[in-house]
Amino acid sequence: MSVTSLIDGPGPYDRWIRLPSRGYEPTTGLSRAHIYQLINAGKIKTASLRQPGKLTGVRVVWLKSLMDYIERHAKGGEEVQ
């Protein structure tokens, strides 16, 4: 399953993405479960899109916040521009 870009911003990671229904997010390789752990810990920017009166909705993640989280944990190597 591919990730859907909801709104494209000026940079390659400046966009909202939906999490895959199962498996791994293709840009980062992180599992859905791991991303939800980051969401619950408040480490990445997300939004829940739910219609009034509905119990379920769609969780989207700001991809740049996910990539920034990974960058904060990177060691060595050269910074990618």
C-alpha positions as CSV (number, residue, x, y, z in Angstrom):
1,M,0.0,0.0,0.0
2,S,1.3,3.4,-0.8
3,V,1.2,6.5,1.4
4,T,-1.1,9.2,0.2
5,S,0.2,12.8,0.2
6,L,-2.6,15.1,1.4
7,I,-1.1,18.5,0.9
8,D,2.2,19.2,-0.7
9,G,4.4,21.9,0.8
10,P,7.5,23.6,-0.5
11,G,9.9,20.8,0.5
12,P,9.9,17.1,-0.2
13,Y,8.9,16.3,3.4
14,D,6.5,19.2,3.9
15,R,3.3,17.3,3.6
16,W,0.7,15.3,5.5
17,I,0.7,11.5,5.1
18,R,-1.7,8.8,6.1
19,L,-0.2,5.9,7.9
20,P,-0.3,2.6,6.1
21,S,-3.1,0.3,7.2
22,R,-0.5,-2.3,8.0
23,G,3.2,-2.8,7.7
24,Y,5.8,0.0,7.3
25,E,5.7,3.6,6.3
26,P,7.6,3.6,3.0
27,T,9.5,6.9,3.3
28,T,11.0,6.1,6.8
29,G,10.7,2.4,7.1
30,L,9.2,2.8,10.6
31,S,6.3,0.4,11.5
32,R,2.8,1.7,12.1
33,A,3.1,0.6,15.7
34,H,6.4,2.5,16.2
35,I,4.8,5.7,14.7
36,Y,1.9,5.4,17.1
37,Q,4.3,5.2,20.0
38,L,5.9,8.4,18.8
39,I,2.4,10.0,18.5
40,N,1.4,8.9,22.0
41,A,4.7,10.3,23.4
42,G,4.1,13.7,21.6
43,K,7.3,13.4,19.6
44,I,5.8,14.1,16.1
45,K,3.1,16.4,14.7
46,T,-0.2,14.7,13.9
47,A,-3.9,15.4,13.3
48,S,-7.0,13.3,13.7
49,L,-9.6,14.0,11.0
50,R,-13.0,12.8,12.3
51,Q,-16.5,13.9,11.3
52,P,-18.7,15.2,14.1
53,G,-20.5,12.3,15.9
54,K,-18.2,9.6,14.5
55,L,-16.1,7.4,16.7
56,T,-13.4,6.7,14.1
57,G,-11.4,9.0,11.8
58,V,-8.2,9.2,9.9
59,R,-4.8,9.9,11.6
60,V,-2.4,11.9,9.5
61,V,1.3,12.7,10.3
62,W,3.3,15.7,9.2
63,L,6.1,13.9,7.4
64,K,8.7,16.6,8.2
65,S,8.2,16.1,11.9
66,L,8.8,12.4,11.5
67,M,12.0,13.0,9.5
68,D,13.1,15.6,12.0
69,Y,12.7,13.0,14.8
70,I,14.9,10.6,12.9
71,E,17.5,13.3,12.3
72,R,17.7,14.1,16.0
73,H,18.7,10.5,16.6
74,A,21.2,10.3,13.8
75,K,24.9,9.9,14.6
76,G,27.8,10.6,12.3
77,G,27.7,10.9,8.6
78,E,27.1,14.1,6.6
79,E,24.0,16.2,6.9
80,V,21.8,15.9,3.9
81,Q,20.6,19.2,2.3
